[in-house]
Amino acid sequence: MTDTVTNTESGIYTVPSGKYGHLESYPLYDVYRFEVYDTLFDYVRGYGEVNRPVGYCYNHYDS
């Protein structure tokens, strides 16, 4: 199964006068891990992982 999620966020970062500013944005995820279990033969066939977006992390730099 595939799903698409769109997150929108806004804010203001003021760069001090006479300086150069750089802003980076990274998505944050909750990670869910699971087992794929074969009930017919009673054993774990494999493992999986899914990431659910929950927000953003920002870094800013002045020079």
HELIX and SHEET records of a PDB file:
SHEET    1   A 2 GLY A  21  ASP A  38  0                                        
SHEET    2   A 2 TYR A  43  ASP A  62 -1                                        
END                                                                             
